[in-house]
């Protein structure tokens, strides 16, 4: 379900709004898949929102088991952002990517 939502946002070229690490965030999905440990993950560009690190925008790698209430917005995604590389090395298996 979670990867389907991430891939739907990518295909529709829309931003995804979610709760992650206790913060509301708006992100642009660039890739979604599985880590070498089998965790569902996604590479995103965070457009706005909170962050444990204090970085409110920029590249993030997010785990599905730490993500809550993800849904598509009407906001257009600007993906791919500068610096994005297809074939994300953090992913053992990629389900969808820009």
Secondary structure as GFF3:
##gff-version 3
##sequence-region A 1 98
A	DSSP	alpha_helix	2	12	.	.	.	ID=ss1
A	DSSP	beta_strand	14	20	.	.	.	ID=ss2
A	DSSP	beta_strand	23	34	.	.	.	ID=ss3
A	DSSP	beta_strand	40	49	.	.	.	ID=ss4
A	DSSP	beta_strand	58	63	.	.	.	ID=ss5
A	DSSP	three_ten_helix	64	66	.	.	.	ID=ss6
A	DSSP	beta_strand	67	76	.	.	.	ID=ss7
A	DSSP	beta_strand	93	97	.	.	.	ID=ss8
###
